[in-house]
């Protein structure tokens, strides 16, 4: 039973058992101040329940620690009779709950209703007192009977004149004996004869039997026929026949009261009654101990229910005594560990803890035992297959009704898979952090606060989302909404999100969600969307996990979304590049194979022929393949960091002039104009700078029509030399310019589709120039030609 309070002690909600025990409804107390909803009983003198509970709550608010209270009497209003109260005794426990910032979020007041136990103890105490008083009275009766008997014997020896006096005294003694029985608050009766005839039955016994005085003079079976066959009958006759007194404790007796059969439990005392040394009857005393027996049964049933619940639970449940020794393990523990449950106190459970965790686990356990405080441990434990599993164990101290410490009750779960998932998510997060250097500082602060996490997400272009699986309602960060083109304000449903998913990915996205809902599978899906605002096609990767509610049902997905369009397009380009390379390498190989077959055929025929043209063509194809392979090797060396720069001083104008002369000789389709500059010494790798100039000239030839001119300029700007290659070709679209120097990137157009290339030439040029601390760029307009520039530092005078 529990009730949840706000920090200012207003009721937020309460459990069904609490509402049932207090006779209230959730809607009538929710939002009320605790002592308005449950005022103290004004008729109870010295009532201090309100003061004590308020003091405990203030202590929890002030210290931030839980507080267990001793048993309190705190009556609850009787809703059926306004203005009256029902007696209640409670064992309250106040536990604070904090949010992620450490602020008090709410207080849980859990209570145990011990009214029955307290009142049963009071009734039992009164019953024992009544029984002791009855026995004292009975002893007094016996002593008086004995005295009367002695007096009678003396009177028998006295004169006949004393007979009348003796008889009168005897009658008076018997009346006292009868009065003592009939007015006793304890149920008493006297049976006479073999047929057990009711001779004396006091009012307490009549109420106990549910009968009236008509049974006096009747036999036992006539007066109380429902007792036939019950064990108490044999006990009664046993006392009559043997004369031996007998006491039964907690005897079960079934009686009929007002036409209704009722079962009760009684302490029964039987004493034989003698006349001249022979048993002539039986004195019976019955004390109702039904409340005490029922209370004991309730305790046993409660313990049995706990054991049954624990044995059928998948949760690891165990008990220790006040010294920390194991008393009980449920079946889940035994199945996982293989531990025998018949001698738990001798089990050294800490020997099965992972060596790296053992010291910390033992220290926390001993600290909790010493301070009798709740604690949680997370560690690795060896199972029966000798494998280590991650467990999360929570220990809660056990106290009896007198607040004596009885040990701990432990509950735990296997969190190995959760740990693995957390490690996977941590790996993904690290990969994202290392993929963007600009986010490194922000990501280091992710552990500090929720606000820093939001800042890092925004800086990295990451969006976050929480999807309620019951309602389909999604809570999204502004970045998430922006990536999908969703409204920045208002509720977002799962259907609205699906509207942005490209049709070919709908089934895949729905399947991922279905697996998450039904099986709790983690979410990791990459798919294309169409931005609902801009209509732009983008690639998204969503990574998340499923969280369960208290009932074990998957109820919410938390996910992170990132725009992976550039990575996806790079992957697509790389795949296209591999396909293109395969095709381009296959072409010269096919030509070489054909030429070799031709040479082989001519040789076999023995015919006279000139093989040099064929060999020249083979050589041309081999050079083409060598050029392609060298380009791929250059990329590999660049990306592995193995490329070395053989720096020396040289005149960049000289190698440019030499390359222009070669192109004049080899290329007849274009004219070349080189505008020289002076003092153009640079400290660089001559072969690699020559490769850059050659690539720019080659591209100018490929991407400009025949008959046009290509202009090469060399200029000085401060301590930099700037070389440019200008063509009059097709030009470059503005949206392609920023990505022109990316690896494998090629401009896609009808004009470029017939021009061979792999998208690595400009990438290599850019890498070479950057490694020389230079800069490379392009200026271009569609159908107006392009000018490619690069700059290098001028060599110093050393």
C-alpha positions as a printed Julia matrix, in Angstrom:
798×3 Matrix{Float64}:
   0.0     0.0     0.0
   1.42    3.34   -0.91
   0.58    6.99   -1.55
   2.71    9.41   -3.61
   3.11   13.01   -2.35
   4.52   16.11   -3.98
   7.38   17.94   -2.18
   4.76   20.31   -0.69
   2.79   17.28    0.65
  -0.09   17.27   -1.82
  -1.42   13.87   -2.84
  -0.5    12.85   -6.42
  -1.95    9.32   -6.39
  -2.37    6.2    -4.25
  -2.43    2.43   -4.81
  -5.67    0.45   -4.91
  -4.8    -1.38   -1.66
  -4.24    1.96    0.09
  -7.57    3.3    -1.17
  -9.31    0.11   -0.02
  -7.72    0.23    3.45
  -8.66    3.91    3.96
 -12.12    3.7     2.35
 -11.34    6.49   -0.13
 -11.39    7.04   -3.87
  -8.44    8.25   -5.91
 -10.38   11.08   -7.57
 -11.51   12.51   -4.19
  -8.05   12.68   -2.58
  -5.79   13.44   -5.58
  -4.61   17.06   -5.43
  -5.52   17.44   -1.72
  -3.13   18.34    1.08
  -2.4    15.09    2.94
  -3.85   16.22    6.28
  -6.93   17.74    4.6
  -7.67   14.38    2.97
  -6.81   12.47    6.19
  -7.36   14.71    9.26
  -6.58   13.5    12.75
  -9.3    12.04   14.98
 -10.38   14.93   17.27
 -11.98   12.49   19.73
  -8.74   10.58   20.31
  -7.03   11.95   23.42
  -3.3    12.43   23.11
  -3.41   11.66   19.37
  -0.07   12.63   17.87
  -0.26   10.82   14.48
  -0.46   14.06   12.46
   2.5    15.58   14.32
   4.64   12.42   14.0
   3.95   11.86   10.3
   4.49   15.54    9.48
   7.78   15.41   11.39
   8.87   12.32    9.43
   8.01   13.95    6.07
   9.89   17.11    6.99
  12.88   15.01    8.0
  12.84   13.26    4.58
  12.61   16.65    2.78
  15.43   18.11    4.89
  17.85   15.15    4.74
  16.92   13.55    1.4
  16.93   10.14    3.14
  14.13    7.65    3.72
  12.58    7.44    7.21
  10.88    4.41    8.72
   8.43    5.17   11.54
   7.36    2.95   14.42
   3.75    1.8    14.62
   1.38    4.8    14.66
  -2.27    4.97   15.54
  -3.87    7.12   12.86
  -7.64    6.69   12.52
  -9.21    7.18    9.1
 -12.55    8.91    8.5
 -15.53    6.58    8.18
 -16.94    7.72    4.84
 -20.24    5.94    5.49
 -20.83    7.84    8.77
 -19.55   11.42    8.45
 -17.79   12.75   11.5
 -16.74    9.32   12.77
 -13.42    7.52   12.49
 -12.23    3.92   12.1
  -9.37    2.74   14.32
  -6.22    2.05   12.3
  -2.63    1.23   13.22
   0.1     1.69   10.57
   3.8     1.15    9.97
   4.73    4.08    7.67
   7.89    4.36    5.52
   8.72    7.63    3.69
  11.08    7.35    0.69
  12.28   10.4    -1.33
  12.62   10.14   -5.14
  14.87   12.56   -7.02
  15.08   13.62  -10.65
  18.27   13.57  -12.78
  19.34   16.96  -11.4
  19.16   15.73   -7.81
  16.04   17.73   -6.95
  13.3    16.12   -4.88
  10.63   14.95   -7.33
   8.16   13.28   -4.97
   7.83   11.24   -1.76
   6.49    7.68   -1.61
   4.61    6.92    1.62
   4.36    3.13    1.84
   2.37    1.81    4.79
   1.59   -1.55    6.34
  -1.82   -1.91    7.97
  -1.06   -3.63   11.3
  -4.44   -2.87   12.9
  -5.44   -6.54   13.04
  -2.11   -7.55   14.5
  -2.12   -4.81   17.17
  -5.74   -5.44   18.15
  -5.2    -9.2    18.07
  -2.31   -8.83   20.48
  -4.46   -6.66   22.72
  -7.3    -9.17   22.58
  -4.88  -12.04   23.19
  -3.45  -10.21   26.18
  -6.95   -9.66   27.55
  -7.85  -13.29   26.83
  -4.79  -14.49   28.73
  -5.68  -12.2    31.6
  -9.27  -13.49   31.57
  -8.07  -17.08   31.44
  -5.68  -16.55   34.35
  -8.47  -14.91   36.33
 -10.77  -17.84   35.54
  -8.14  -20.32   36.64
  -7.65  -18.39   39.86
 -11.38  -18.36   40.39
 -11.54  -22.07   39.55
  -8.74  -22.79   41.99
 -10.61  -20.79   44.62
 -13.73  -22.83   43.87
 -11.77  -26.05   44.22
 -10.26  -24.91   47.48
 -13.69  -23.91   48.74
 -15.13  -27.23   47.6
 -12.3   -29.0    49.38
 -12.95  -26.96   52.52
 -16.65  -27.71   52.26
 -15.87  -31.39   51.83
 -13.64  -31.33   54.92
 -16.3   -29.51   56.86
 -18.83  -32.11   55.73
 -16.66  -34.93   57.01
 -16.3   -33.15   60.37
 -20.04  -32.6    60.47
 -20.68  -36.31   59.8
 -18.79  -37.01   63.0
 -20.69  -34.33   64.87
 -23.93  -34.66   66.67
 -27.26  -35.15   64.86
 -28.16  -31.69   65.98
 -25.51  -30.33   63.65
 -26.98  -32.07   60.54
 -29.38  -29.26   59.72
 -26.62  -26.68   60.07
 -24.22  -28.81   58.0
 -26.8   -29.27   55.26
 -27.45  -25.52   55.15
 -23.74  -24.75   54.86
 -23.41  -27.32   52.09
 -26.27  -25.77   50.19
 -24.73  -22.32   50.62
 -21.37  -23.58   49.39
 -23.02  -25.16   46.35
 -24.86  -21.92   45.62
 -21.59  -20.03   45.84
 -20.05  -22.58   43.51
 -22.93  -22.2    41.08
 -22.88  -18.41   41.35
 -19.16  -18.37   40.75
 -19.6   -20.37   37.54
 -22.74  -18.63   36.33
 -21.34  -15.12   36.81
 -17.87  -15.83   35.53
 -16.9   -13.78   32.42
 -15.2   -16.94   31.13
 -17.41  -19.48   29.33
 -17.95  -22.38   31.77
 -20.23  -25.4    32.0
 -20.72  -28.53   34.11
 -21.66  -31.91   32.66
 -23.04  -34.75   34.79
 -23.29  -38.44   34.11
 -22.24  -40.77   31.35
 -24.53  -39.05   28.83
 -22.98  -35.67   29.59
 -26.08  -33.81   30.77
 -25.81  -30.03   30.99
 -26.1   -29.22   34.7
 -24.7   -25.68   34.84
 -24.12  -23.41   31.83
 -23.23  -19.79   32.46
 -24.22  -16.92   30.17
 -20.75  -16.64   28.65
 -20.92  -20.32   27.64
 -24.44  -19.92   26.26
 -23.23  -17.06   24.08
 -20.25  -19.14   23.06
 -22.51  -22.07   22.07
 -25.12  -19.79   20.5
 -27.82  -21.45   22.69
 -30.28  -20.45   25.38
 -30.98  -21.96   28.84
 -33.23  -24.65   27.34
 -30.16  -26.84   26.92
 -29.8   -27.18   30.72
 -30.97  -30.7    31.6
 -30.31  -31.95   28.06
 -27.51  -34.23   27.03
 -24.55  -32.88   25.07
 -25.77  -34.31   21.77
 -29.33  -33.06   22.39
 -28.27  -29.54   23.29
 -25.46  -29.17   20.74
 -26.1   -31.76   18.01
 -23.62  -30.14   15.62
 -20.76  -31.21   17.86
 -21.29  -34.88   17.02
 -18.19  -36.29   15.33
 -15.89  -33.43   16.31
 -12.6   -34.33   18.08
 -13.5   -32.31   21.16
 -16.17  -34.92   22.06
 -13.6   -37.69   22.41
 -11.46  -35.41   24.55
 -14.43  -34.64   26.85
 -15.33  -38.3    27.37
 -11.64  -39.09   27.88
 -11.52  -36.75   30.89
 -14.74  -38.22   32.3
 -13.5   -41.81   31.98
  -9.92  -41.3    33.16
 -10.29  -38.36   35.55
  -7.19  -36.82   34.01
  -7.46  -33.04   33.41
  -6.75  -31.83   29.89
  -6.06  -28.53   28.19
  -6.41  -27.97   24.43
  -4.98  -24.88   22.8
  -6.32  -23.45   19.58
  -8.82  -26.3    19.15
 -11.0   -25.97   16.06
 -14.71  -26.11   16.95
 -17.71  -25.79   14.62
 -20.88  -24.39   16.27
 -24.27  -23.3    15.01
 -25.23  -19.76   15.97
 -28.51  -18.26   14.84
 -28.91  -21.02   12.28
 -25.42  -20.35   10.79
 -22.54  -22.78   11.1
 -19.47  -20.95   12.39
 -15.9   -22.17   12.86
 -13.82  -20.89   15.73
 -10.64  -21.68   17.66
 -10.63  -22.03   21.44
  -8.42  -22.86   24.38
 -10.44  -25.63   26.1
  -9.91  -26.78   29.71
 -11.57  -29.91   31.13
 -11.46  -30.91   34.82
 -13.12  -34.02   36.31
 -15.69  -33.48   39.14
 -15.67  -36.05   41.91
 -18.29  -37.31   44.38
 -17.04  -39.67   47.06
 -13.88  -40.2    45.06
 -15.68  -41.13   41.84
 -15.91  -38.99   38.69
 -19.49  -37.82   38.31
 -19.06  -34.96   35.92
 -16.76  -32.66   34.0
 -16.15  -28.92   34.36
 -15.55  -27.34   30.94
 -13.99  -23.93   30.28
 -13.68  -22.38   26.8
 -11.65  -19.26   25.92
 -12.11  -17.79   22.41
  -8.7   -17.41   20.72
 -10.05  -17.21   17.16
  -8.51  -13.76   16.4
  -5.07  -14.91   17.53
  -5.24  -18.16   15.53
  -6.51  -16.36   12.45
  -3.71  -13.82   12.81
  -1.15  -16.63   13.02
  -2.72  -18.33   10.0
  -2.64  -15.03    8.1
   1.07  -14.69    8.85
   1.72  -18.26    7.69
  -0.42  -17.74    4.58
   1.37  -14.47    3.85
   4.72  -16.21    4.12
   3.44  -19.06    1.94
   2.13  -16.58   -0.65
   5.49  -14.85   -0.65
   7.26  -18.15   -1.18
   4.86  -19.21   -3.94
   5.19  -15.83   -5.62
   8.98  -15.95   -5.3
   9.21  -19.52   -6.61
   7.14  -18.64   -9.69
   8.93  -15.37  -10.39
  11.6   -14.82  -13.04
  13.15  -12.24  -10.7
  15.99  -13.43   -8.44
  14.58  -13.26   -4.88
  16.52  -14.11   -1.72
  16.49  -13.48    2.04
  19.34  -13.0     4.5
  19.25  -12.93    8.27
  20.43  -10.03   10.42
  24.02  -11.32   10.17
  24.02  -11.46    6.37
  23.76  -15.25    6.05
  21.49  -16.57    3.3
  18.14  -17.96    4.51
  16.3   -18.45    1.23
  16.83  -18.49   -2.55
  13.99  -18.83   -5.04
  13.98  -21.22   -8.0
  15.26  -18.58  -10.43
  18.42  -18.17   -8.32
  18.93  -21.92   -8.11
  18.34  -22.43  -11.86
  20.84  -19.71  -12.75
  23.61  -20.56  -10.26
  23.1   -24.29   -9.67
  23.39  -23.64   -5.9
  21.85  -26.2    -3.52
  19.21  -24.69   -1.25
  19.39  -27.13    1.64
  22.34  -25.54    3.49
  22.39  -21.89    2.44
  23.98  -20.49    5.61
  27.2   -22.32    4.73
  27.27  -20.95    1.16
  30.08  -18.45    0.44
  28.23  -16.63   -2.3
  30.92  -13.94   -2.69
  33.32  -16.54   -4.12
  31.16  -16.64   -7.27
  31.41  -12.87   -7.84
  33.79  -11.76  -10.59
  37.23  -11.02   -9.05
  37.17   -7.47  -10.45
  33.8    -6.77   -8.76
  34.21   -8.71   -5.5
  35.79   -6.02   -3.33
  33.25   -3.31   -4.23
  30.27   -5.68   -3.94
  31.34   -6.96   -0.52
  32.0    -3.43    0.76
  28.56   -2.17   -0.32
  26.86   -5.26    1.16
  28.61   -4.84    4.53
  27.86   -1.1     4.57
  24.15   -1.78    3.98
  24.16   -4.52    6.66
  25.91   -2.3     9.2
  23.64    0.69    8.6
  20.47   -1.33    7.87
  19.99    0.75    4.73
  18.61   -0.03    1.3
  21.26   -0.4    -1.41
  21.73   -1.54   -5.01
  24.61   -3.57   -6.39
  25.5    -4.24  -10.03
  28.1    -6.93  -10.64
  29.05  -10.08  -12.54
  28.24  -13.49  -11.04
  29.26  -16.94  -12.23
  26.36  -19.16  -13.35
  26.18  -22.95  -13.43
  27.79  -22.98  -16.91
  30.78  -21.09  -15.4
  29.86  -18.0   -17.4
  29.7   -14.52  -15.85
  26.34  -12.75  -16.05
  25.67   -9.12  -15.13
  23.12   -8.82  -12.29
  21.41   -5.8   -10.76
  20.48   -6.64   -7.13
  18.5    -4.4    -4.79
  18.51   -5.03   -1.04
  15.71   -3.75    1.21
  16.01   -4.09    5.01
  13.38   -6.17    6.83
  11.98   -5.06   10.19
   9.43   -6.73   12.45
   6.56   -4.94   14.17
   8.91   -3.8    16.95
  11.29   -2.3    14.35
  13.92   -4.94   15.08
  16.2    -5.59   12.07
  15.62   -9.09   10.65
  17.94   -8.96    7.62
  17.44   -8.11    3.95
  15.11   -9.13    1.15
  16.91   -9.03   -2.17
  15.43   -8.83   -5.66
  17.46   -8.86   -8.82
  17.43   -9.23  -12.58
  19.89  -10.37  -15.24
  21.02   -7.22  -17.09
  23.68   -8.86  -19.29
  21.8    -8.1   -22.5
  21.06   -4.57  -21.29
  24.77   -4.08  -20.58
  25.59   -5.36  -24.07
  23.07   -3.01  -25.63
  24.47   -0.11  -23.61
  27.96   -1.01  -24.8
  26.71   -1.12  -28.4
  25.01    2.26  -28.01
  28.18    3.61  -26.38
  30.18    2.33  -29.34
  27.79    4.02  -31.77
  28.01    7.27  -29.82
  31.8     7.13  -29.84
  31.77    6.48  -33.57
  29.56    9.52  -34.07
  31.81   11.63  -31.84
  34.98   10.66  -33.71
  33.28   11.21  -37.09
  32.96   14.94  -36.41
  35.89   16.75  -34.83
  33.8    19.85  -34.21
  31.6    17.86  -31.76
  34.44   16.51  -29.6
  34.22   19.21  -26.91
  30.43   19.1   -26.84
  30.34   15.3   -26.61
  32.71   15.33  -23.61
  30.02   17.29  -21.77
  27.22   14.86  -22.58
  27.73   13.16  -19.23
  27.41   16.41  -17.28
  23.78   17.37  -17.82
  20.69   16.95  -19.94
  21.13   20.48  -21.29
  24.62   19.67  -22.55
  23.22   16.57  -24.23
  20.69   18.69  -26.08
  23.42   21.14  -27.1
  25.59   18.31  -28.41
  22.67   16.82  -30.34
  21.89   20.16  -31.94
  25.55   20.83  -32.75
  25.89   17.45  -34.41
  22.65   17.69  -36.31
  21.24   14.75  -34.31
  17.59   14.53  -33.48
  16.0    12.67  -30.58
  12.58   11.07  -30.39
  10.43    9.28  -27.82
   7.55    7.19  -29.23
   4.69    6.06  -26.94
   3.8     2.57  -28.22
   0.34    2.67  -26.6
  -0.86    5.99  -27.98
   1.35    6.32  -31.06
   2.24    9.86  -29.91
   5.81   10.98  -30.56
   7.84   13.58  -28.69
  10.55   14.95  -30.98
  13.37   17.43  -30.66
  13.33   20.47  -32.99
  16.21   18.94  -34.98
  14.23   15.73  -35.54
  11.23   17.73  -36.76
  13.44   19.84  -39.03
  15.11   16.78  -40.62
  11.72   15.34  -41.57
  10.04   18.64  -42.41
   7.49   18.17  -39.6
   5.76   21.08  -37.81
   7.95   22.63  -35.12
   4.93   22.97  -32.79
   2.11   20.6   -31.81
   1.78   16.86  -31.37
   3.35   14.43  -33.81
   1.87   10.99  -34.49
   3.55    7.92  -35.98
   1.34    8.3   -39.06
   2.69   11.82  -39.7
   6.23   10.43  -39.53
   5.41    7.63  -42.01
   4.15   10.24  -44.5
   7.75   11.36  -45.01
   9.17    7.84  -45.6
   9.78    6.92  -49.24
   7.27    4.21  -50.32
   9.95    1.57  -51.02
  11.05    1.7   -47.34
   7.62    1.73  -45.65
   7.45   -2.04  -45.13
  10.98   -2.11  -43.66
  10.25    0.78  -41.26
   6.97   -0.79  -40.11
   8.7    -4.15  -39.61
  11.37   -2.54  -37.39
   8.61   -0.91  -35.3
   6.64   -4.17  -35.12
   9.71   -6.1   -33.87
  10.34   -3.38  -31.27
   6.73   -3.49  -30.01
   6.33   -7.28  -29.98
   9.83   -8.44  -29.1
  11.59   -5.4   -27.62
  14.17   -5.59  -30.44
  16.58   -2.6   -30.61
  16.01   -0.15  -33.43
  18.69    0.38  -36.1
  17.31    1.31  -39.48
  18.58    3.36  -42.44
  16.05    4.56  -45.0
  15.25    7.39  -47.39
  12.69   10.11  -46.69
  11.16   12.98  -48.6
  11.33   16.14  -46.48
   7.69   17.18  -45.98
   8.57   20.87  -46.24
  11.25   21.05  -48.96
  10.5    17.86  -50.88
  14.23   17.01  -50.78
  15.18   13.31  -50.64
  17.46   12.57  -47.69
  18.84    9.45  -45.99
  18.22    8.94  -42.27
  19.62    6.46  -39.79
  17.54    5.82  -36.64
  19.12    4.05  -33.64
  17.13    3.38  -30.5
  15.98    0.94  -27.85
  12.74   -0.2   -26.28
  11.84    0.45  -22.63
   9.33   -1.56  -20.64
   6.83   -0.38  -18.08
   6.42   -1.76  -14.57
   4.16   -4.5   -15.98
   6.9    -5.73  -18.31
   5.08   -4.5   -21.42
   7.07   -2.64  -24.08
   5.68    0.87  -23.83
   8.18    3.38  -25.23
  11.0     3.7   -27.78
  13.79    6.21  -27.33
  15.72    6.87  -30.53
  18.38    9.11  -32.07
  18.19   10.12  -35.74
  21.07   11.37  -37.86
  21.23   12.61  -41.42
  23.52   10.13  -43.25
  22.81   11.43  -46.74
  26.46   12.26  -47.47
  27.68    8.9   -46.13
  24.98    7.03  -48.05
  25.65    8.92  -51.25
  29.38    8.34  -50.74
  28.66    4.63  -50.37
  26.53    4.66  -53.51
  29.27    6.53  -55.38
  31.86    4.09  -54.11
  29.77    1.15  -55.31
  29.3     2.87  -58.65
  33.04    3.56  -58.68
  33.88   -0.11  -58.09
  31.51   -1.13  -60.87
  33.02    1.48  -63.18
  36.59    0.48  -62.29
  35.71   -3.13  -63.01
  34.35   -2.08  -66.38
  37.25    0.27  -67.2
  39.9    -2.31  -66.26
  38.06   -4.97  -68.21
  38.15   -2.88  -71.41
  41.99   -2.69  -71.83
  42.31   -6.28  -70.62
  39.88   -7.36  -73.33
  41.84   -5.37  -75.95
  45.18   -6.83  -74.78
  43.69  -10.32  -74.81
  42.47   -9.79  -78.37
  45.86   -8.49  -79.55
  47.67  -11.39  -77.88
  45.34  -13.88  -79.53
  46.02  -12.19  -82.89
  49.8   -12.47  -82.36
  49.37  -16.11  -81.3
  47.33  -16.86  -84.41
  49.86  -15.21  -86.74
  52.69  -17.09  -85.07
  50.91  -20.43  -85.43
  50.19  -19.76  -89.1
  53.84  -18.87  -89.67
  52.81  -15.99  -91.9
  55.01  -12.96  -92.37
  53.65   -9.81  -90.72
  54.66   -6.59  -88.94
  53.81   -7.06  -85.23
  54.99   -3.63  -84.04
  51.59   -1.85  -84.49
  49.92   -4.56  -82.45
  52.61   -4.37  -79.77
  52.24   -0.56  -79.71
  48.52   -0.93  -79.13
  49.16   -3.44  -76.34
  51.65   -1.0   -74.83
  49.05    1.8   -75.01
  46.47   -0.31  -73.19
  49.04   -1.33  -70.56
  49.91    2.35  -69.98
  46.2     3.12  -69.59
  45.86    0.36  -66.98
  49.04    1.47  -65.23
  47.74    5.04  -65.03
  44.45    3.86  -63.5
  46.16    1.52  -61.02
  48.67    4.21  -60.0
  45.74    6.54  -59.28
  44.12    3.94  -57.02
  47.45    3.28  -55.29
  47.91    7.0   -54.71
  44.49    7.14  -52.99
  45.4     4.13  -50.86
  48.71    5.67  -49.81
  47.08    9.0   -49.07
  44.38    7.5   -46.87
  46.78    5.17  -45.04
  49.23    8.02  -44.4
  52.06    6.17  -46.2
  52.56    8.72  -49.0
  55.86   10.59  -48.63
  56.67   14.05  -49.94
  60.14   14.36  -51.51
  60.45   18.12  -51.12
  63.02   20.17  -53.01
  63.23   23.63  -54.5
  62.15   23.98  -58.13
  60.57   26.54  -60.44
  56.91   25.73  -60.85
  56.8    27.83  -64.05
  59.43   25.56  -65.64
  57.49   22.31  -65.11
  54.27   24.05  -66.2
  55.95   25.25  -69.39
  57.29   21.75  -70.07
  53.85   20.15  -69.61
  52.21   22.78  -71.87
  54.78   21.99  -74.58
  53.96   18.26  -74.3
  50.25   19.0   -74.65
  51.02   21.18  -77.73
  52.72   18.13  -79.25
  50.26   15.41  -78.19
  46.91   17.28  -78.32
  45.91   18.74  -81.67
  42.29   19.48  -80.77
  43.0    22.44  -78.47
  45.32   25.44  -78.33
  47.26   26.26  -75.13
  48.27   29.71  -73.86
  50.69   29.96  -70.92
  51.21   33.34  -69.18
  54.5    33.05  -67.25
  55.41   34.63  -63.95
  58.79   35.25  -62.29
  60.38   34.16  -58.99
  58.22   31.07  -58.78
  60.48   28.81  -56.71
  58.56   26.51  -54.38
  59.72   23.91  -51.81
  57.59   20.89  -52.73
  57.44   17.39  -54.23
  58.05   18.1   -57.95
  56.5    14.84  -59.23
  53.31   15.32  -57.27
  52.88   19.0   -58.22
  53.49   17.98  -61.83
  50.74   15.37  -61.39
  48.33   18.09  -60.19
  49.08   20.4   -63.17
  48.84   17.47  -65.6
  45.45   16.45  -64.15
  44.05   19.98  -64.48
  45.26   20.2   -68.11
  43.85   16.76  -68.89
  40.44   17.7   -67.4
  40.41   20.96  -69.39
  40.91   18.97  -72.59
  38.26   16.36  -71.67
  35.54   18.79  -70.61
  35.88   21.47  -73.34
  34.95   21.12  -77.02
  37.55   20.75  -79.8
  38.85   23.97  -81.33
  38.74   25.92  -78.06
  41.72   27.33  -76.22
  43.02   26.52  -72.75
  44.68   29.34  -70.79
  47.29   28.7   -68.09
  48.2    31.58  -65.77
  50.89   31.88  -63.11
  50.66   34.86  -60.75
  52.2    36.01  -57.49
  50.03   37.12  -54.57
  52.13   38.08  -51.59
  54.09   35.01  -50.46
  51.96   32.67  -52.58
  52.19   31.55  -56.18
  48.8    30.92  -57.79
  48.48   28.68  -60.86
  45.19   28.55  -62.81
  43.89   26.49  -65.76
  40.94   28.0   -67.63
  38.84   26.23  -70.26
  35.86   27.24  -72.38
  33.91   24.07  -71.83
  30.56   23.01  -70.42
  31.04   24.56  -66.99
  29.85   23.2   -63.65
  26.46   23.58  -61.97
  26.54   25.6   -58.73
  25.28   22.71  -56.55
  28.16   20.47  -57.78
  30.95   22.97  -57.05
  31.19   22.41  -53.21
  31.59   18.63  -53.67
  33.88   18.62  -56.71
  36.99   17.66  -54.72
  35.3    14.8   -52.8
  36.5    11.26  -53.37
  34.59    9.39  -56.13
  32.38   12.4   -56.8
  31.49   12.96  -60.45
  29.19   15.53  -61.98
  26.12   13.71  -63.3
  24.79   15.15  -66.55
  24.01   14.13  -70.09
  27.26   15.75  -71.28
  29.52   13.96  -68.74
  27.95   10.52  -69.14
  30.14    9.77  -72.18
  33.4    10.98  -70.58
  35.48    8.33  -68.78
  36.53    9.02  -65.22
  36.46    7.72  -61.65
  36.06   10.83  -59.52
  39.52   10.49  -57.99
  41.64   12.93  -60.01
  40.52   16.15  -58.34
  40.4    14.38  -54.97
  44.09   13.44  -55.37
  44.93   16.98  -56.49
  43.23   18.46  -53.43
  45.0    16.05  -51.05
  48.42   16.8   -52.59
  47.9    20.57  -52.45
  46.58   20.45  -48.87
  49.6    18.42  -47.76
  51.78   21.19  -49.17
  49.88   23.74  -47.02
  48.24   25.11  -50.16
  44.72   25.74  -51.33
  42.72   24.51  -54.37
  39.41   25.86  -55.7
  37.3    26.39  -58.82
  35.26   29.17  -60.36
  32.68   28.14  -62.93
  29.33   28.9   -64.53
  27.23   26.46  -66.5
  28.02   26.65  -70.27
  30.61   29.4   -69.55
  33.69   27.29  -68.87
  35.67   26.69  -65.68
  38.86   27.97  -64.05
  40.72   25.74  -61.59
  43.19   27.38  -59.18
  45.74   26.2   -56.68
  48.2    28.14  -54.54
  51.49   27.18  -52.89
  53.82   29.04  -50.55
  56.9    30.52  -52.28
  60.19   28.97  -51.12
  62.17   31.12  -48.65
  65.68   32.34  -49.4
  67.56   29.52  -47.6
